[in-house]
Amino acid sequence: MSSFIKDFIERETLNRRNFLFAAAAGLGTVAIPGVFGRGGALAALSDPAIAWSYRDRASAYWNSVVSGGEAFVESLGRPKTALVSLINEGSTEKSLADIKAFLAKSNGNCAIACDPNDSPNARPVVEAVQAAGGFISTIWNKTDDLHPWDFGDNYVSHMTWSDEKPAEETARILFEAMGGEGGVVHLGGIAANNPAVERLNGLKNALKDFPNIELLDAQPADWDTQKGAALMSSFLTRYGDKIKGVHCAADNIAYGVIEALRAEGIENMPIVAYDGNPEAVQMVMEGQLLATVFTNPHWGGGISAALAYHAAIGTFKPSEEPKEHREFYVEKTGSGRSGVNYTMTEKGIEVTDRYAEVRRSLLSNAISSIPNLHHRLEETTRTLDLMTGIYEHAALSAATHRRLPKVAIR
């Protein structure tokens, strides 16, 4: 039985800084020979168009996802503009319509990475792709009865992140900062959106151990900053000083919450968020947010596009993969410079970042003729290690309990 997906994810977790090394060495885009082997018999597409279907690029989270897809496209020797952005602006109808239009334009000769926007939309999207002969990998949203293996090779994989536990952990951090008592409000994503459901469930799980914390209200803010601000304003009008803490399903929502609180002259309200965007990490360091959660969207965006593409060109045959390699959760179970373990499904596929192994050997076969390459790469490696360490330290701080002084909330 094939294990291409498992091996590919393990390899790409190690190699994801190749693009940075190449750019720093002045090489632009470099294709690494021998990275992929051709798979078994499969009617491969010829030079398929590649697309990412997502909400919008104004979100730092989705910008990072699509940047990962662009990095993959550049690794093929194409400009990043060759990645077609199908921006649905949070509309399920537009998501499906745009994908159908892309399938028609490419005559099915395409590879698509997609967040279907909500769970029910995944089925019509996948059915449209299969009917056109294209290939698709989805992330985040699908119904429990929809599986890649029910669609032959065309539905390559589905990947999502385990959100309940991280959301529960941020809720516990929030409740402790509240002194274990008082009212909390939750501002969520789209109601039928899997991560929105799981992040609210995480909050509810934490509530079981805090009997003096009351969930005053939980409403969807559709992952949107402006809707988050409007919803928080309505919560303040309705509940007033009963609100002692805020649990947000996304960093973007938290930005709106902060705006609404400032408009009312409220400072130092403990707020937790999700996504680990650079702006949110900075807010944690500055004390505007209590915590956030990092899910490595750049990696997810690149891997999803890559799996769809390599299935399309016949590098591997998805139907020969075991089920646990085609539908899996990614759960961050460790942190720090020593490595991060990602557990996929109950059977588990362990992937570890080994920074010491990501050195000039990644590019040596392809670019060994570059003058002074050895010194240039070593200097670049030192710089990148420093930058990585700084960001990881900030992300760790973002997830670390920081007690806030008790303040009077108007």
Beta strands, then each sheet from edge to edge (+ up, - down):
strand 1: 49-54
strand 2: 83-87
strand 3: 110-114
strand 4: 135-139
strand 5: 155-161
strand 6: 182-188
strand 7: 213-220
strand 8: 243-248
strand 9: 271-272
strand 10: 327-332
strand 11: 341-343
strand 12: 351-352
sheet 1: 2+ 1+ 3+ 4+ 5+ 10+ 11- 12+
sheet 2: 7+ 6+ 8+ 9+
end
